[in-house]
Amino acid sequence: PETAREDLALFLKEGPDAPPVQSKFSEMQCMTFEYEAGMCFARRGEHGKALKRLFSMDKHFDEMVEDQFDFHYFNFRKATLQAYVSLHKFEENIRSVNRFYSMAAIAAIRTLLDLDTDRKKPKTPEEIAAAKTSKKKKEEEAHPSKKNVDTDLDGVKLLEEITDPMKEASRLLKTLLKTKATSRLDVHVLAFQVYLRRSKFLLALRELKKIASIAPNSPEVLQFSVALFHAISCSQTPRAAEIDQVLTAERNAFIGKDITQLSAFVEPIFASKKDSVSWITAAAVSLYLVSPAAKDRCIQSLLAVPAAQKPCFDEYRASFE
């Protein structure tokens, strides 16, 4: 992204009073570059820089709606009622008709999931010391404060403000699920993962049922069913009797009334879907979740997948890890 930024900077104003390149891109709402740069930083694991650019895209759509406020009274006085209604429809669907919103929201939620995972991992003393050194260096290299100029271009302060990544992801999901992106499987997969991490079991169940309706024969249904009902069984939080009744009924629908152990639900998959790397990966992840002692068997099952399926393994390696 650094090389791409330098190339684009050739077309921008230079000089001592010129704002930083990233601020200029944000001001011009150059979402093509912001999205690609955010995705690049996300792949490099630089969550602060990635979220800075993806959140900037989310802010653009808020500004687009706010910019229309001045036209409400003008349209009511000078334009026809049909034009005024069209304005409202435009504002209501602006996040649906523009593909960049769903792209940015999905990428931001994935980055927040990765950030939440990284924060939960135990850190070595060397990693803690390196993080402190990197943070201090970025603060020293920060641009001097100017009026209306963002000085947190690397997202250092932004990461400090995000104390709960899953809460921030839920904010994005709340808006994303109101757009036409609800027909996409990956949106409901992300929603399920966020709600499960927040122990919002009813919301996670809703997303699981959406996934099952969109792709009833997908391995995600197996993996997420086991993950949800395993989390419910491990949860110590008291629940209302009505909620338990709903969860029990749905467990019987997804897992089976006669199956008491989740491992018994997963075991047949290794034989029936032995030639599919996606199904074997989902079964291995699920079995390891409910029975960590079966780790070696899970790995052997993945290695036993036919050679023709091996190129697809990279796609599922992250979920297994």
C-alpha positions as MATLAB code, in Angstrom:
seq = 'PETAREDLALFLKEGPDAPPVQSKFSEMQCMTFEYEAGMCFARRGEHGKALKRLFSMDKHFDEMVEDQFDFHYFNFRKATLQAYVSLHKFEENIRSVNRFYSMAAIAAIRTLLDLDTDRKKPKTPEEIAAAKTSKKKKEEEAHPSKKNVDTDLDGVKLLEEITDPMKEASRLLKTLLKTKATSRLDVHVLAFQVYLRRSKFLLALRELKKIASIAPNSPEVLQFSVALFHAISCSQTPRAAEIDQVLTAERNAFIGKDITQLSAFVEPIFASKKDSVSWITAAAVSLYLVSPAAKDRCIQSLLAVPAAQKPCFDEYRASFE';
ca = [
       0.000    0.000    0.000;
       2.932    2.343    0.572;
       3.932    2.170   -3.108;
       0.349    2.698   -4.257;
       0.003    5.699   -1.949;
       3.175    7.250   -3.335;
       1.943    6.785   -6.896;
      -1.427    8.390   -6.170;
       0.263   11.216   -4.278;
       1.717   12.376   -7.591;
      -1.743   13.667   -8.499;
      -2.277   15.564   -5.234;
      -1.234   18.993   -4.039;
       2.255   19.158   -2.581;
       3.807   21.635   -0.217;
       4.368   22.269    3.488;
       0.712   23.148    4.089;
      -0.692   20.167    2.200;
      -2.511   17.596    4.366;
      -1.187   14.029    4.638;
      -1.974   11.835    1.646;
      -4.294    9.523    3.603;
      -6.307   12.488    4.911;
      -6.671   13.779    1.364;
      -7.972   10.419    0.148;
     -10.499   10.371    2.966;
     -11.585   13.939    2.214;
     -12.141   13.040   -1.445;
     -14.011    9.853   -0.421;
     -11.684    7.784   -2.588;
     -13.222    4.509   -1.435;
     -11.555    2.344   -4.071;
      -8.106    3.095   -2.663;
      -9.265    3.081    0.966;
     -10.801   -0.374    0.592;
      -7.806   -1.916   -1.165;
      -5.392   -0.327    1.336;
      -7.517   -1.507    4.262;
      -7.616   -5.059    2.904;
      -3.855   -5.022    2.370;
      -3.186   -3.886    5.946;
      -5.667   -6.478    7.228;
      -3.779   -9.244    5.426;
      -0.568   -7.971    7.020;
      -2.161   -8.078   10.462;
      -1.939   -4.298   10.943;
      -5.397   -3.958   12.454;
      -5.146   -0.284   13.355;
      -4.289    0.868    9.833;
      -6.893   -1.448    8.312;
      -9.729   -0.330   10.589;
      -8.767    3.325   10.147;
      -9.438    3.083    6.421;
     -12.491    0.827    6.620;
     -14.125    2.966    9.324;
     -13.433    6.008    7.146;
     -15.536    4.401    4.401;
     -18.364    3.810    6.879;
     -18.172    7.474    7.853;
     -18.535    8.527    4.208;
     -22.045    7.084    4.060;
     -23.063    8.913    7.228;
     -21.829   12.116    5.629;
     -23.783   11.391    2.424;
     -27.000   11.165    4.428;
     -26.194   14.252    6.510;
     -25.448   16.236    3.356;
     -29.065   15.780    2.271;
     -30.482   17.517    5.359;
     -30.097   20.951    3.752;
     -32.184   19.821    0.796;
     -35.241   18.664    2.720;
     -36.771   22.114    3.151;
     -35.638   23.143   -0.331;
     -37.300   20.106   -1.945;
     -40.485   20.620    0.024;
     -40.786   24.232   -1.197;
     -39.319   24.104   -4.715;
     -39.645   20.534   -5.961;
     -42.533   18.145   -6.474;
     -43.641   15.640   -3.860;
     -42.414   12.869   -6.129;
     -38.879   14.286   -6.078;
     -39.034   14.606   -2.290;
     -40.112   10.969   -1.925;
     -37.306    9.945   -4.273;
     -34.843   11.730   -1.996;
     -36.054    9.713    0.994;
     -35.789    6.456   -0.947;
     -32.252    7.379   -1.947;
     -31.264    7.977    1.690;
     -32.891    4.758    2.883;
     -31.166    2.586    0.262;
     -27.823    4.344   -0.068;
     -26.009    1.557    1.792;
     -27.684   -1.103   -0.348;
     -27.167    0.360   -3.805;
     -23.506    1.197   -3.218;
     -21.413   -1.965   -3.063;
     -18.597   -0.242   -1.194;
     -20.585   -0.110    2.044;
     -21.109   -3.856    2.305;
     -17.515   -4.474    1.207;
     -16.142   -2.142    3.891;
     -18.480   -3.392    6.634;
     -17.697   -7.062    5.952;
     -13.950   -6.393    5.850;
     -14.123   -4.334    9.074;
     -16.055   -7.065   10.915;
     -13.526   -9.685    9.827;
     -10.690   -7.450   11.001;
     -12.423   -6.929   14.362;
     -12.798  -10.710   14.717;
      -9.072  -11.105   14.046;
      -8.307   -8.318   16.522;
     -10.441   -9.996   19.182;
      -8.651  -13.301   18.556;
      -5.208  -11.684   18.797;
      -6.051   -9.926   22.051;
      -7.149  -13.206   23.627;
      -3.896  -14.962   22.734;
      -1.287  -15.056   25.521;
       1.574  -12.686   24.788;
       5.240  -13.410   25.488;
       7.359  -10.748   27.272;
       9.220  -10.162   23.988;
       5.971   -9.498   22.091;
       4.755   -7.097   24.796;
       8.043   -5.173   24.715;
       8.003   -5.036   20.895;
       4.423   -3.725   20.891;
       5.313   -0.945   23.346;
       8.361    0.036   21.286;
       6.331    0.099   18.056;
       3.604    2.214   19.679;
       6.129    4.726   21.029;
       7.830    4.982   17.636;
       4.515    5.650   15.852;
       3.621    8.354   18.374;
       6.981   10.062   17.810;
       6.524    9.916   14.030;
       2.990   11.335   14.202;
       2.345   14.471   12.168;
       2.174   17.740   14.089;
      -1.357   18.705   15.038;
      -3.140   20.883   12.473;
      -6.649   22.177   12.376;
      -9.094   19.663   10.874;
      -6.259   17.219   10.122;
      -6.339   13.667   11.462;
      -3.044   12.873   13.175;
      -3.888    9.234   13.950;
      -3.238    7.903   10.447;
      -1.912    4.570   11.730;
      -4.953    3.921   13.903;
      -2.994    3.695   17.162;
      -5.501    5.772   19.125;
      -8.363    4.041   17.327;
      -7.229    0.646   18.619;
      -6.979    2.058   22.141;
     -10.558    3.306   21.894;
     -11.820   -0.123   20.767;
     -11.948   -1.800   24.164;
     -14.469   -4.412   22.996;
     -14.003   -5.390   19.316;
     -17.169   -7.516   19.313;
     -19.283   -4.608   20.514;
     -17.948   -2.513   17.655;
     -18.610   -5.369   15.228;
     -22.205   -5.581   16.488;
     -22.650   -1.890   15.666;
     -21.609   -2.520   12.075;
     -23.748   -5.654   11.863;
     -26.838   -3.808   13.028;
     -26.645   -1.558    9.967;
     -25.350   -4.202    7.553;
     -28.257   -6.555    8.297;
     -30.687   -3.827    7.199;
     -29.236   -3.750    3.678;
     -29.664   -6.090    0.736;
     -26.479   -7.863    1.828;
     -28.662  -10.108    4.014;
     -28.994  -12.440    1.024;
     -25.266  -13.232    1.266;
     -24.093  -16.308    3.151;
     -20.846  -14.721    4.364;
     -22.751  -11.911    6.098;
     -24.710  -14.377    8.237;
     -21.547  -16.382    8.912;
     -19.876  -13.242   10.282;
     -22.995  -12.339   12.280;
     -23.059  -15.822   13.806;
     -19.412  -15.602   14.839;
     -19.883  -12.182   16.439;
     -23.032  -13.125   18.374;
     -21.503  -16.406   19.532;
     -18.448  -14.625   20.926;
     -20.758  -12.227   22.761;
     -22.804  -15.177   24.113;
     -25.934  -13.834   22.402;
     -27.281  -17.323   21.838;
     -30.715  -16.416   20.481;
     -29.208  -14.038   17.930;
     -26.595  -16.647   17.014;
     -29.396  -19.191   16.596;
     -31.227  -16.788   14.291;
     -28.135  -16.476   12.109;
     -27.614  -20.248   12.136;
     -31.146  -20.734   10.825;
     -30.467  -18.123    8.116;
     -27.315  -20.007    7.091;
     -29.261  -23.266    6.998;
     -31.953  -21.678    4.810;
     -29.414  -20.239    2.329;
     -27.089  -23.271    2.209;
     -28.827  -26.216    3.912;
     -26.217  -28.782    2.849;
     -23.111  -26.741    3.636;
     -20.418  -27.781    6.143;
     -20.914  -24.443    7.931;
     -24.254  -25.713    9.243;
     -22.504  -28.680   10.876;
     -19.637  -26.648   12.297;
     -21.749  -23.777   13.615;
     -24.441  -26.068   15.046;
     -21.842  -27.865   17.139;
     -20.158  -24.587   18.124;
     -23.438  -22.993   19.225;
     -24.835  -25.843   21.262;
     -21.445  -26.612   22.792;
     -21.182  -22.973   23.924;
     -24.712  -23.147   25.331;
     -23.904  -26.292   27.315;
     -20.716  -24.697   28.704;
     -22.356  -21.382   29.596;
     -22.855  -20.701   33.306;
     -25.057  -17.658   32.767;
     -28.606  -18.237   34.047;
     -31.324  -18.068   31.400;
     -35.095  -17.793   31.473;
     -37.022  -21.064   31.180;
     -38.658  -19.894   27.948;
     -35.255  -19.322   26.351;
     -34.072  -22.780   27.414;
     -37.166  -24.311   25.849;
     -36.461  -22.604   22.541;
     -32.782  -23.610   22.580;
     -33.626  -27.211   23.460;
     -36.194  -27.464   20.662;
     -33.722  -26.067   18.127;
     -30.986  -28.389   19.348;
     -33.270  -31.353   18.707;
     -33.947  -29.981   15.217;
     -30.294  -29.455   14.278;
     -28.520  -32.210   16.238;
     -31.207  -34.776   16.940;
     -33.316  -35.621   19.951;
     -31.601  -38.952   20.606;
     -28.039  -37.622   20.356;
     -26.776  -36.570   23.781;
     -23.083  -36.164   22.898;
     -22.072  -33.710   20.174;
     -19.126  -35.924   19.261;
     -21.588  -38.646   18.227;
     -23.168  -36.154   15.836;
     -19.806  -35.364   14.232;
     -18.288  -38.858   13.982;
     -20.327  -40.122   10.970;
     -19.107  -37.197    8.840;
     -15.561  -38.593    8.674;
     -16.841  -41.672    6.822;
     -19.669  -40.178    4.750;
     -17.728  -37.082    3.539;
     -14.179  -38.438    3.496;
     -13.460  -37.079   -0.012;
     -14.456  -33.461    0.776;
     -11.854  -31.244    2.409;
     -14.480  -28.675    3.435;
     -16.627  -31.261    5.243;
     -13.629  -33.015    6.830;
     -12.286  -29.658    8.029;
     -15.644  -28.722    9.529;
     -15.882  -32.136   11.213;
     -12.296  -31.913   12.505;
     -12.830  -28.414   13.918;
     -16.092  -29.503   15.555;
     -14.673  -32.696   17.042;
     -11.620  -30.881   18.403;
     -13.912  -28.267   19.960;
     -15.985  -30.784   21.913;
     -13.151  -33.266   22.480;
      -9.641  -31.692   22.509;
      -8.115  -35.101   23.185;
      -9.004  -36.066   19.588;
      -6.597  -33.528   18.103;
      -4.303  -36.144   16.530;
      -7.197  -37.914   14.886;
      -8.486  -34.644   13.466;
      -5.115  -33.885   11.902;
      -4.815  -37.393   10.470;
      -8.291  -37.061    8.939;
      -7.229  -33.883    7.166;
      -4.028  -35.454    5.899;
      -5.994  -38.420    4.553;
      -8.002  -36.252    2.146;
      -7.384  -37.336   -1.507;
      -4.541  -35.562   -3.294;
      -6.951  -33.938   -5.767;
      -8.520  -32.021   -2.883;
      -5.248  -30.872   -1.299;
      -5.016  -27.534   -3.235;
      -8.242  -26.479   -1.503;
      -6.790  -27.041    1.943;
      -5.363  -23.534    2.310;
      -8.887  -22.133    2.164;
      -9.834  -24.010    5.333;
      -6.534  -24.053    7.189;
      -7.287  -20.798    9.025;
     -10.550  -22.093   10.459;
      -8.891  -25.255   11.716;
      -6.030  -23.348   13.327;
];
